[in-house]
Amino acid sequence: MSPRHLLLLALLPAFAATAAETPEINRPTGAPQANGATHTLRQIPEACARLEGTFSGDAAQPYRFNVVRTSEQCQPRSRFVDFDKAQPSAAKGWKLNDVIRVPSAACPSQQAVVSVWRLPMDKKPELDGQGQSRIYLEDAKKQAAAGKTAQVPMFAAKAEVQGKACM
């Protein structure tokens, strides 16, 4: 093999790792946010959730991140789960859905980076003769009693702060 081929082979794992970590949604960096101003990072309607963040100005915990339910009346079609418990990864079937970057207005060298992961469900609902997906109460009760509840897509998110802290 030529040195050129060896170089390409050596770089292949780096390219593969980068491709695996490319988010499904490609978005630009957000607008700088002031300390104490809570801002919406993203809404996930199917999970009835909104991702919110706040720069605190506190060196110990510079960014606070919360998942907030959008409405009590909302009926979720997917679940939002704890990132640390789920430990999402491509190896477990999760997909990196979104990476949201928000700079701090008070400290331009710092930015919050929120990674959103999605676990899709491949199983499509069965359709009846009219092309509708229906859930019958008695059937659902029997499935629940047997511990066979329907799997739904899941989301998990984690926030971290990157960059140098300002003094």
Secondary structure by P-SEA (a helix, b strand, c coil): ccaaaaaaaaaaaaaaaaaaacccccccccccccccbbbbccccccccbbbbbbbcccccccbbbbbbbccccccccccccccccccccccccccccbbbbbbbcccccbbbbbbbbbbcccccccccccccccccaaaaaaaaaacccbbbbbbbbbbbbbccccc
